[in-house]
Amino acid sequence: MWGWALLPILLAICGTVGFWVVYAMSVANGSVNVTVMFPYISTCGSDPPQSCIFGQVLNMGAFLVILISYLRFQQVRDWGCPCALNTAGLCLGLLCALGASVVGNFQQSNQLETHLFGAFLAFVVGVVYFWVQAALTKRVKLHPGGRWIGPTRFCLSAGSTALLVATAACEWTLALILFLLFGLFAVDFRHIESCSVGLQHRAPPPALELGATSTQTLAL
């Protein structure tokens, strides 16, 4: 069912387009001077009005990352891999989403320490998340996306790790590769037929046998 596959595609496209719109706005209104130095992503999204779009893009992206991370967790578990590594992947994905939201809502010109903490979660934890996904792709027996998807995830994760050394150009490239890695989940998600979330209730306490006396008392 291609409906679920649209989620990672939507994240990859909207995130990439949103970042470049923020860049174009910051250049157009003179918030950054590209003739002096190529700006960081956060520098472009630091001042209004582009900071509003920057925050909205990252908040929407964080929401999609949460959905994608949960779907991926359930899919790997249904493929017969209910392991601690899969649970760790879910936790890392949620932390990556939290980091993206923090980066969007705490601009570097206002709360630099909080902004940097969010960037660490979004980039560093995000890269670790995809290393975990590369390992899970190798561990599961099913490969509905073809044998190429595992090596592709591995190579892109290795490239992301190399780019963490962060000049401004590397930061932009790293962000685009992370969007691409999320977009690749469309290959896996197109095989999802349906997804539902349910609650598991506790079993009721056993009823007292006939003739048994309750030991509970009512305080007066």
N, C-alpha and C positions, 0 to 999 in steps of 0.2 A: 504494500500500500504506500503510494508515493506521498500521501499526506504527511506522514511522520518525517519523511526525508526532507520535506520543505523547511523544517525547523533549523537544522544546521546550515542549509543553504541561505535561509533568511538572515541568520546571524552573520555569516561570512560576507554577504553582499551589503547589508545595512551597516555593519561595522566598518567595512572598508570605505564605502561611499561617505558615511558620516564623518570619518576622520579626515578625508580629503576635503569635504565641505568646510570643516572647521579650519583646516589649513588655508584654503582659498579665502575665507572670510578674514582671517587674521592678517594675511598678506595684503588684502584689498584695503582694510581700514588702518593699516600701518602699525598694528600691534606687534608685528615682528618684521625684522629687516633681513631678508634672505641674502642681500648682497654682502652683509657682514659675516653671518654665520647661519647655516641651515638649522632651523629651530627644532627643539624637542617637541614631541606631541603635546606634552603637558604645558609647554610654553605657549603653543598655539591656542590651547583651550583655557588659558588662565584668565583672560579679560573678557568682559561682556562686549557685544552680544553673543559671540561665539561660545563663551563659557556655558551659556544656557543649553545650546545644542549639544555641546560636548558632554555635559552632565546627563542629558536625556538619552543620548546614544549609548552611553555606558550603563545607565540604569536599565534600559531595555535589553542591552546585551547581557547584563548580569542575570536578568530574569530568564533569558533564553539559555544561558549556560547552566542554570539550575535545572531546567527541564531536560536539557540534553544529557547532563551528567546522571540524572536519575534514570532516564530511559536507557542509557548505556549500561548502568549498573544492573538494571533488571534484565536487559538483553543478555549480558554475559552470564548472569546467574541462570537464566533459562537455557543457555547453551551448555549447562553442566559444569560451570566453574564458580561454585559458591565459596570462594576462597577469601582469605584476609586481604589479599592484594586487590581484589575487586572492591571490597569495602573501603580500603585505603584510597583507591581511585575516586570513589564517590566523595569522600571527605575532602580530597584535594580539589576536586571540581567545585565543590561548594565554597571552599576558601578562595579559589580563583575568582568566582563570581562576587564574593564579598569584596575582594580587592578592587575589582573593576568598579563597583559601586562607590567605594571609598575614594578612588581616584577621581571619579566624576563629580562627587559632592564636596570634596575638600581640595580646592584648587591650590597649587603650589604657592601662589602669591598670598594666600590667606592662612593656610595650615600646612606648612612645608613638611613637618615631621609626620603628621597623619597621612599626608599625600604620599610620601615616600614609603610608608608602611603599606599603603594600599597598592603602590606600584610593585613592591616586593611580592605581595600575594598574587597580583595579577600576572606578572611576568615570570618570576622565579618558580613559584608554586605551579603556575600554568605549564611551564616547561616540564616540571617533574610529573605533572598529571599526564602529559602525553608520553613520557617515558613509560609510565605505568600502563597506559593504553597500548603502547607498542609491545610490552611484555605480555599483556593479556591476549592480544591478537595472536601471538605465537603459541600461547598455552591452550586456547580453545580449539576444539577439533573441527568446528564448522568454519568455513571460509566462504560465506555467500558472496563476498565482494571480489573474490578472486585472490590468487596467491600474491598479487602485486601490492595489495593494501598494506600488508605487514612491513615489507621493506621500505615502502614509501613513508609510512609513519616513522620508521626508525631513522631514515635519512633526514626527514624534516625535523625530527626531535634533536638529532645531532647538530643540524644547522642552527636550530634555535639556541642550543647550549653555547655554541661558538659565538652567537650574536649577543649574548648577555653581557659582553664586555662594553657595551653601550656608548658608542658615539651617537650623535643624533640620527645619522643615517641608519646605523645599525638598529636603533630603537624602532624606527619606522618599519624596517624590513622584518624585525622580530614580531611586531604587532601583526603585520600582514601574513606572516607564516602561521602564527597562532590562529588567525581567522581561517586560513586555509585548512589547518588541521581540524578545526571544529567542523568546517564544511565537509570534510571527508567522511564524517559520520553519516552523511546522506547515503553513502554506499551500503552501510550496514542497516540503516533505519528503513530503507525501502522494502525490507523483508518483514517489517513489523506489521501484523494484521490489525491488532488492537492492543490497547493498554488500559488498565483500570487500577484504581487504588482502593483498597478496602480496609476496614477496621476489623481486628481480631479481638473479640470479646473474651474476658476471663470466664472460665467455667464457673457456674454458680456453686455455692457451697453445698455439700451433700445435705439432704433433708434429714431431719431427726427421725429416727425409727419410731414406729408406733409404740407408745408406752414409755419412751425415753423422756427424761426430765431435763429441761434446759438449765444450764448452770448460770445463765446471765441474770443479773439482778438490776433493778432500776433504783438508782440513787434518789433519795428523797431530800 
